[in-house]
Amino acid sequence: MPSEDPRRLLIVEDDAAFARTLARSFERRDYAVRVAASLEQLTTQLQSFAPGYAVVDLKLQGEASGLACVRALHAHDADMLIVVLTGFASIATAVEAIKLGACHYLAKPSNTDDIEAAFGRAEGTIEVELTNRSTSIKTLEWERIHEVLAETGFNISETARRLGMHRRTLARKLEKQQVR
């Protein structure tokens, strides 16, 4: 039985098929859903829609990044629960997303259950298991690449320049990780 006042969710995702699938899944859970594919569309949606929840893809086509969307959503409503969903998972982008107002950060693939659970864990927990795992050189390199990507607004050419590597080399490294 649907509630009288559905939870309002804004999905910021430029992959139309994925956005449509995610929207349908949340609608079946009694959310009123709107979709935006860019920061410009997000701004337009916020003029007539007041979401309490948002799911933001970190890498948007033609955009600097979804981090700009997180900042805009948080500025619009500091109480909004924002989950960043990304194939660009890194410590650097996770930290920036949280600092800008996201309540959680999930790596793809994640589903509706994962996202809804993340909304429920917005307060954080001290029960997170600490691991005693050393970091590999490849992981450190990946983290550094993503840190610089975030700093440059996901500009590949500028990131390659700052890292002192050829643009094609950086592009190949990103392709090997199947980043989306």
DRENFIPA-658732 format. One record per residue (C-alpha): residue number from 1; chain; x, z, y. Coordinates in Angstrom, 2 decimals, decimal comma. Example, Ala and Ser with C-alpha at 12.3 -4.5 7.8 and 13.67 -1.06 7.14 Angstrom:
BEGIN
ATOM|banu|vopa|px|pz|py
ATOM|1|A|12,30|7,80|-4,50
ATOM|2|A|13,67|7,14|-1,06
end
This chain:
BEGIN
ATOM|banu|vopa|px|pz|py
ATOM|1|A|0,00|0,00|0,00
ATOM|2|A|1,60|-1,10|3,29
ATOM|3|A|2,11|1,52|5,97
ATOM|4|A|0,27|1,26|9,28
ATOM|5|A|3,50|1,04|11,29
ATOM|6|A|6,04|-1,03|9,35
ATOM|7|A|9,72|-0,42|9,83
ATOM|8|A|11,14|-3,13|12,09
ATOM|9|A|14,31|-4,92|10,96
ATOM|10|A|16,41|-7,57|12,69
ATOM|11|A|18,71|-9,66|10,49
ATOM|12|A|21,61|-11,36|12,28
ATOM|13|A|22,85|-13,97|9,80
ATOM|14|A|23,77|-17,63|10,29
ATOM|15|A|23,33|-18,61|6,61
ATOM|16|A|19,66|-19,62|6,77
ATOM|17|A|19,06|-19,47|3,01
ATOM|18|A|20,58|-16,00|2,67
ATOM|19|A|18,74|-14,75|5,78
ATOM|20|A|15,42|-16,07|4,40
ATOM|21|A|16,00|-14,42|1,00
ATOM|22|A|16,99|-11,11|2,59
ATOM|23|A|14,03|-11,23|4,98
ATOM|24|A|11,55|-11,82|2,12
ATOM|25|A|13,04|-8,99|0,13
ATOM|26|A|12,68|-6,55|3,04
ATOM|27|A|9,18|-7,80|3,82
ATOM|28|A|8,18|-6,90|0,24
ATOM|29|A|9,36|-3,37|1,10
ATOM|30|A|7,02|-3,21|4,11
ATOM|31|A|9,50|-4,08|6,85
ATOM|32|A|8,50|-6,28|9,77
ATOM|33|A|11,45|-8,70|9,86
ATOM|34|A|12,89|-11,07|12,43
ATOM|35|A|15,99|-13,22|12,02
ATOM|36|A|18,63|-14,33|14,54
ATOM|37|A|21,55|-16,64|13,78
ATOM|38|A|23,62|-15,91|16,91
ATOM|39|A|24,18|-13,46|19,74
ATOM|40|A|22,02|-15,65|21,98
ATOM|41|A|19,12|-15,60|19,49
ATOM|42|A|19,57|-11,84|19,06
ATOM|43|A|19,22|-11,34|22,82
ATOM|44|A|16,06|-13,46|22,82
ATOM|45|A|14,57|-11,52|19,87
ATOM|46|A|15,21|-8,17|21,59
ATOM|47|A|13,02|-9,23|24,52
ATOM|48|A|9,88|-9,11|22,35
ATOM|49|A|10,91|-7,13|19,24
ATOM|50|A|12,10|-3,51|19,05
ATOM|51|A|13,85|-3,04|15,71
ATOM|52|A|14,78|0,35|14,33
ATOM|53|A|17,09|-1,28|11,79
ATOM|54|A|19,53|-4,20|11,84
ATOM|55|A|21,70|-6,03|9,33
ATOM|56|A|24,53|-7,96|10,97
ATOM|57|A|26,85|-10,48|9,34
ATOM|58|A|30,39|-9,98|10,63
ATOM|59|A|31,30|-13,68|10,75
ATOM|60|A|28,81|-15,86|12,56
ATOM|61|A|29,27|-19,60|12,99
ATOM|62|A|30,42|-20,45|16,50
ATOM|63|A|30,53|-16,79|17,51
ATOM|64|A|33,51|-14,56|18,18
ATOM|65|A|32,12|-12,19|15,54
ATOM|66|A|29,13|-10,11|14,57
ATOM|67|A|30,86|-7,19|16,29
ATOM|68|A|29,53|-8,50|19,60
ATOM|69|A|26,03|-8,34|18,07
ATOM|70|A|26,62|-4,75|16,90
ATOM|71|A|27,65|-3,80|20,44
ATOM|72|A|24,56|-5,51|21,92
ATOM|73|A|22,20|-3,85|19,42
ATOM|74|A|23,72|-0,41|20,00
ATOM|75|A|23,51|-0,90|23,78
ATOM|76|A|19,84|-1,89|23,39
ATOM|77|A|19,01|1,19|21,28
ATOM|78|A|21,64|3,79|20,41
ATOM|79|A|19,36|5,23|17,68
ATOM|80|A|19,06|1,91|15,81
ATOM|81|A|20,53|1,99|12,29
ATOM|82|A|22,90|-0,98|12,05
ATOM|83|A|24,55|-2,11|8,82
ATOM|84|A|27,35|-4,68|8,95
ATOM|85|A|27,36|-6,95|5,91
ATOM|86|A|30,48|-9,03|5,39
ATOM|87|A|32,76|-11,06|3,21
ATOM|88|A|35,48|-10,13|5,74
ATOM|89|A|35,77|-6,56|4,51
ATOM|90|A|38,79|-4,78|5,93
ATOM|91|A|39,61|-1,36|7,28
ATOM|92|A|40,21|-2,78|10,76
ATOM|93|A|36,80|-4,45|11,05
ATOM|94|A|35,04|-1,48|9,42
ATOM|95|A|36,54|0,90|11,97
ATOM|96|A|35,60|-1,38|14,87
ATOM|97|A|32,05|-1,84|13,59
ATOM|98|A|31,53|1,92|13,35
ATOM|99|A|33,09|2,50|16,78
ATOM|100|A|30,72|-0,10|18,25
ATOM|101|A|27,63|1,58|16,78
ATOM|102|A|27,13|0,50|13,16
ATOM|103|A|26,05|3,27|10,82
ATOM|104|A|27,46|1,56|7,73
ATOM|105|A|29,63|-1,33|6,60
ATOM|106|A|29,06|-3,16|3,30
ATOM|107|A|31,12|-5,85|1,62
ATOM|108|A|29,35|-8,89|0,18
ATOM|109|A|27,84|-9,28|-2,29
ATOM|110|A|25,34|-6,59|-1,40
ATOM|111|A|21,61|-6,62|-2,01
ATOM|112|A|18,52|-5,10|-0,44
ATOM|113|A|18,93|-1,87|-2,44
ATOM|114|A|22,50|-1,46|-1,15
ATOM|115|A|21,47|-2,10|2,45
ATOM|116|A|18,46|0,22|2,31
ATOM|117|A|20,65|2,93|0,72
ATOM|118|A|23,15|2,45|3,56
ATOM|119|A|20,36|3,04|6,12
ATOM|120|A|19,65|6,31|4,28
ATOM|121|A|23,31|7,37|4,40
ATOM|122|A|23,70|6,93|8,15
ATOM|123|A|24,80|10,54|8,65
ATOM|124|A|27,83|10,25|6,37
ATOM|125|A|28,87|12,58|3,58
ATOM|126|A|31,80|14,78|2,66
ATOM|127|A|31,17|13,99|-1,02
ATOM|128|A|33,11|10,71|-0,96
ATOM|129|A|35,69|10,65|-3,72
ATOM|130|A|39,27|10,49|-2,46
ATOM|131|A|41,53|8,23|-4,47
ATOM|132|A|45,24|8,55|-5,04
ATOM|133|A|45,96|4,85|-5,15
ATOM|134|A|48,94|3,22|-3,53
ATOM|135|A|48,33|0,18|-1,41
ATOM|136|A|49,83|-3,12|-2,54
ATOM|137|A|51,77|-5,47|-0,26
ATOM|138|A|48,96|-8,04|-0,63
ATOM|139|A|46,39|-5,47|0,47
ATOM|140|A|48,51|-4,44|3,46
ATOM|141|A|48,92|-8,11|4,43
ATOM|142|A|45,16|-8,68|4,08
ATOM|143|A|44,42|-5,63|6,24
ATOM|144|A|46,87|-6,77|8,93
ATOM|145|A|45,42|-10,28|8,97
ATOM|146|A|41,92|-8,89|9,44
ATOM|147|A|43,03|-6,44|12,08
ATOM|148|A|44,48|-9,30|14,13
ATOM|149|A|41,43|-11,50|13,38
ATOM|150|A|39,20|-8,77|14,84
ATOM|151|A|41,49|-8,38|17,87
ATOM|152|A|41,32|-12,12|18,58
ATOM|153|A|37,58|-12,44|18,06
ATOM|154|A|38,15|-14,33|14,79
ATOM|155|A|40,16|-17,08|16,50
ATOM|156|A|42,29|-18,48|13,64
ATOM|157|A|44,81|-20,26|15,87
ATOM|158|A|45,47|-17,21|18,02
ATOM|159|A|45,64|-14,96|14,95
ATOM|160|A|48,23|-17,26|13,34
ATOM|161|A|50,27|-17,27|16,55
ATOM|162|A|50,23|-13,46|16,80
ATOM|163|A|51,20|-13,11|13,14
ATOM|164|A|54,00|-15,66|13,48
ATOM|165|A|52,64|-18,00|10,83
ATOM|166|A|51,41|-21,57|10,77
ATOM|167|A|47,67|-21,98|11,29
ATOM|168|A|47,29|-23,88|7,99
ATOM|169|A|49,08|-21,09|6,12
ATOM|170|A|46,64|-18,54|7,53
ATOM|171|A|43,68|-20,82|6,72
ATOM|172|A|44,90|-21,13|3,10
ATOM|173|A|45,25|-17,34|2,79
ATOM|174|A|41,70|-16,89|4,07
ATOM|175|A|40,38|-19,58|1,69
ATOM|176|A|42,08|-17,91|-1,31
ATOM|177|A|40,11|-14,75|-0,57
ATOM|178|A|36,89|-16,82|-0,43
ATOM|179|A|36,02|-15,26|2,89
ATOM|180|A|32,51|-15,85|4,23
end
